[in-house]
């Protein structure tokens, strides 16, 4: 089992433990992504969206987090949230080492929402260019003064970001040049949270006009893993 945890003030905490009928978690089961060498060049505070595959004993994490976050008073959509910066990294339990994933560690690009193909050969993820204006708002903590009663439609219009879907070969940790997944790039929408199907033939993902997570217009789509035409999963189910 893998799970992001806040532990002793460390926002890079990550729990790794073998699944048992009864589990007793100890501090020895928690690693910290902030132990990644070189992460001091980035934002060392938060690491999220970890994913793992047991047979490879490798966990995958989103790092260098600069989260664009506004807490809202709407109980149905309690926050306006997306990542304005991020790189991908991985952890090897065999020697307890952390590494950036080459090809998905460009500080000029937001790289987030990773998912493994079931054979461990590829990682699908969301990607877009860093918007320095959005990053500056986070750094200056200007979002603290935003109206918490503001509707999402207003925030979506004011703070815009759209992600495309890419995949990258893992290559035993060596990485490679990421390649766009055709059919879900530059489509005038934001595409995020890709997930491989168990047979690795398909990728399911969320799509909305803007942002990442908790979007009222977000819908689930499915596309061939190699790229192609994305179809709304509801329409597929009805057919």
N, C-alpha and C positions, 0 to 999 in steps of 0.2 A: 504494500500500500504506500502511496506517496501522497503527501498533502502539504500545502503551504501552511506555515505556522508563524505566529509572532511569539518569540521566545526570548525572554530577558532583554526586551527592547530591540532585538535584532529582526528587522523586516526582511532579512534574507534567509530566515529559518525554513527548513524543509524536512519533513518527517519521512523516513524510509524504514519500513518494518515489514516483516513477513506476516502474511495473513494467517490468523489462527482463530479458532472458535472463541477463545478468550485472549484478549491482547492487553498487555501491560506495557505502556510506552514509557521509556526512560530517556534521560538526556542523551544517552549514547546513541539513540535512534535518530537524533536530529543533527543534520549538517547545516552549514551556512554557506549560501552562495557568495557571501561577502569574503570568503576565503579564496576566491578566484584571484590569482596573481594578475596584476594589471588593472583590476577593477577600480583601483583608486583614481584612475584616469577618467572614470565615469561617475555616475551617481551611485553611491554605494548603499543607498537607503532601502530600496525596494526591489524585490524580485518576485515575479508572479507568472501564472500560466504554465507551470511546470507540467511535463508529460513524461511518462516512462514506459519502457518495454522490458518485461521481466527477463526474457531469455538472453537479452544483451546486457542486462544489468547496467543500463545507461539511463540516466534521467536527463531531461532536456528542459531548459528554463529560459524565460525571457528576462533579460537584464537591462541595465542602464535605464531604469524607469523614470520618466518624467510624466506623471499622470496629470491629465487635464481633468480636474474633479470639482464639481459643484454639487453640494448636497441640496436636495430639493424638498419642499414640503408636500409634494404630491405623493400620496401613499402608493399609487400604482406605478409611478416612475420616480423612485426616490433619489436618483442621482443622474447627473450628466457627466459621462465618463468616457475618455478615450486616452490612448497613449500617444504622446507627442514626440517621444524618442525611445529607442530601444534596440538592443542587439541580442543575438542568440548565443547561448553557451551550453555546455554539457558537463556531466560529472561521471567519472568512472569509479564505481565502488571497489573494483578490484585493487586499485592502488590509491584510492581516495584522493584523486586529483581533479581539478576543475580546468576547463579549457574554453576559450572562445571558439565558435564554429566559423572557420574561414569561409568567406563568401556571404555570411549573414552577420557580420560584425562591423558593418560600415556605419560610422557615427553620423554620416550625412543622410542616412535612411532609417526610417522607423521599421523595425522587424519584430513581429509579435504574433501571438496566437498560434504557436506551433503544434503540429501533430505528426506522429510517426506513421509511416506505412507499416503494416503488420510484419513485414520481413526485415524491417530496420534499415532498408536501403535508402529511403527518401524521407524528407521532412517537408510537409506542406505548411505554409505560413502566410500571414498577411504582411503587406509591405507598401510603403509610400515614402515620398521624400519628406525630410524634416522641414516643417514650417517654423522658421526661427521666431516669427512673431508670436506664435502660440507658445513656444518654449519660454520666451521672455516673460509672458504673462504668468507662467507657472513659477519661474525663478523669482520674480518680483512679488509673488503672492498676491497679485492683483485680483485673483478670483474670490478672495475673501469678501470683497465688497459687492459681489454680484447679488442681485435680488433673488432670494431663495424661493420666492413665489412665482418666479418667471416661468411661463410655459415652455415646454421643450421646443415647440415650433420657433419661438423667438431665439433660444440658444442655438438651435441648429442653423438658423439663418445667420447668426452673428459669428459663430465659431465653426468653421467648416474644415472637414478632413475626410478623405475617401481613400480606402485601402484597396489594393489589388491582390490577387492570389498568386503566389509563386511556389515552386518546390525546389529543393536543393538535395543533391546526393550527399549522404552522410560520409561515405567513403572511409569507414573505420575512424571517423573523427577528423579526417583531412579536409572535409568540405569540398566545395567547388564553386563554379559560377552559378548563381541561382537563375532559374529559367521561369518565365511567366507561364501560368496555366491558361492556355488560350480559351477565349470565350468569357472570361471574367476579369478582363483588364481594360482599363480606360472605357468602361461602359456607362460612365456618368453616375455610378452608384458606389457605395462602400461595401466591400466584400470581406468577410471576417469569420473567425472561428471555423476553419476547415477541419473536417474529420473524415478519415479514410473508412470505407466500408470494410467489414471483416474479410471479404474476398479481394480487397484492394482494387477493385474495378471502378469504384466510384468515390467521389468526394462530395460530402454534404457540407453546406456552408450557409451562413446567414448573409442576407443582403438588405441594405436600407439606403436611403438617399444620402445619409450622412452619419458619421460617427462610428461608435463601437459600443455595443451592449445597451440594453434598455431603450431601444428605439421603437416607438409606436408602430412604425411602418415596416419593421423588420420581418422578413419572411424567410423560410427555409427553402433552399434550392439544392438540386443535385446535378452533378456534371461528371462525365467520364474522367477518370483519374489522369488520363493523358491529355485532357482538354477537349473542348467541343462545344456543344450547345447546352447551356444551363436551363433546366426546367424546374418550375415550381413543384415542390414535393406534394402539395395538396392536389394539384391537377393530375399528377401521376397516380396518386392513390385513388382518385375518383375514376380514372380511366381503367 
